[in-house]
Amino acid sequence: MTQTVDTHSEKSARPGMPHVELTGFEVLSEEERALQKGLHKFAREVMRPAGIAIDKLTAEESVAEGSPYWEFMMTAASSGISFDETDDSVPPEVLARVQAVAVEELGWGDAGLAVSLGVGAFPAMLAQRAGSQELVDLCQGKLGCWIGTQPDRGSDGLMLYPQERHASAAQGNKGNLTARVQGDDIVINGQSSAWVSNGPVAQVGLLTIAADYGDGFFDAEGHPHGVEVIVPLDLPGVSRGKPLEKLGKRALPQGEVFFDNVKVPVRFALSREAGYWSGHASTWSSAGVAMGQVMTGLARASLEHAVEYVHERRQGGALLADHQLVQYRLGNMARKVETIRAVARRATDYTFLSPSKHPYFTAGGKVTCTDLAFEVADEAVQLFGGYGLAKEYPVEKLFRDARAARIEDGENHLLSMKFGYLTSLLHRNGTTRH
Ligand SMILES: Cc1cc2nc3c(=O)[nH]c(=O)nc-3n(C[C@H](O)[C@H](O)[C@H](O)COP(=O)(O)OP(=O)(O)OC[C@H]3O[C@@H](n4cnc5c(N)ncnc54)[C@H](O)[C@@H]3O)c2cc1C
């Protein structure tokens, strides 16, 4: 008589597969899963092919009439894809989670297009938050951009406190694009940097610039006054530079915007005078969290490509996936993706729920998310070996897109320095001394 082995009970004695969502080791609600599924389909079928197609074009071709960029934007608009965080009927903790889940899918599809959609909705979103129906109507349905950096004012525009200036600098930097507040008007002159996302295509801009309210550009401490103002970009005096050619995020159009005596009413300002720096801080906090969410999607996409490849490629007499060193490397990548997601979610929750959010905290989160996403994309290239560098394979583009994010929305060393500055500030004023 042959002895039968109860393979079933032997198998069931081993741990089964854990529950995972598209977004890893967590449990989503039915609603969240449905939203994720819909956006994932959009990201896979519309966004990713569009991003790959645009990546191959010149910057000018990518924004020409009828380009894949415009096709994508039209499909997104008709599919109702938007970045609306201002629905008062939904509790903020629910909105925070929904936004993080949704934007991760868009970042998975294409990080450049995700940023284009996000920044495209930024002026409308902030007008809504400011409670100005006139500005909401002005921005609604229009593609937006955020104009902060200028040829001579990059990281300097992110200095919230005068004490952050170098000891030898008597004054801050007002830059090359400034506003003068004259009576009921704001008059804008100068130019942005070439890095304005959506600069070549935007119909409305949120400008975050130095301002003179009649007393000069600087306060007694040498810190610039400022204004955050919404400007329709079809006004007389507005012109554009050429779309910028760049290494990564090529699906995100970027370029200079010029202003020659452009006039808007003072009521188009979202924050000004004494309210400017806290207004700017709040605006910047929102932008910082979106970067983390987008990069979670990019890092996940890099990991997925790498896992797929190591299950196809054989070297050393076995699939790459069967070598323990490769499993170790996949484990490190997966750990980083989980970390990026956790940090992005934490920054999102804090920004939605805190009574006084702070961009130096979200900046710290942005550094963690973008640096780790870059490491994950880099390791994906490495696992592909020589093919990792080839244009026909997907990870080369992800690597370039990840690289851009370490400078976008603030250069990462500078942002770490700012998080350190905030950490000291909290100690000095006693908040973190127990
Ligand atoms: C993909 C992408 C999208 C972008 N989108 C936008 C946008 O929508 N709108 C917009 O306005 N801008 C945008 N930018 C611009 C971006 O915000 C700036 O590039 C960034 O803030 C850095 O400024 P900078 O390039 O002028 O570099 P700089 O400020 O000149 O910095 C150059 C180097 O000097 C170092 N450095 C600077 N200051 C100091 C200091 N005080 N102490 C020590 N070291 C210092 C930095 O760490 C950095 O390594 C975008 C950039 C990219 C890459």
The ligand as an ORCA input file, in Angstrom:
! r2SCAN-3c Opt
* xyz 0 1
  C      10.761     69.739    -13.170
  C      10.770     71.128    -12.571
  C       9.557     71.804    -12.404
  C       9.561     73.113    -11.879
  N       8.365     73.785    -11.796
  C       8.365     75.088    -11.402
  C       7.138     75.836    -11.394
  O       6.058     75.327    -11.700
  N       7.186     77.154    -11.036
  C       8.348     77.749    -10.680
  O       8.328     78.938    -10.367
  N       9.539     77.067    -10.664
  C       9.558     75.762    -11.010
  N      10.742     75.036    -11.000
  C      11.959     75.691    -10.552
  C      12.492     75.138     -9.228
  O      11.628     75.506     -8.176
  C      13.924     75.643     -9.050
  O      14.719     75.059    -10.062
  C      14.476     75.318     -7.680
  O      13.770     76.017     -6.685
  C      15.966     75.643     -7.555
  O      16.229     76.933     -8.023
  P      17.396     77.177     -9.093
  O      17.211     76.211    -10.191
  O      17.416     78.629     -9.425
  O      18.734     76.777     -8.327
  P      19.576     77.706     -7.321
  O      18.691     78.298     -6.278
  O      20.430     78.632     -8.089
  O      20.504     76.600     -6.633
  C      21.641     76.060     -7.282
  C      22.442     75.267     -6.241
  O      22.889     76.140     -5.202
  C      22.490     75.681     -3.921
  N      22.064     76.842     -3.102
  C      21.151     77.787     -3.416
  N      20.968     78.644     -2.378
  C      21.788     78.236     -1.395
  C      22.033     78.677     -0.052
  N      21.384     79.739      0.471
  N      22.926     78.003      0.686
  C      23.584     76.922      0.191
  N      23.384     76.444     -1.057
  C      22.497     77.078     -1.838
  C      21.317     74.738     -4.168
  O      21.268     73.748     -3.161
  C      21.611     74.165     -5.554
  O      22.353     72.979     -5.448
  C      10.776     73.739    -11.496
  C      11.977     73.036    -11.631
  C      11.987     71.752    -12.169
  C      13.303     71.039    -12.320
*
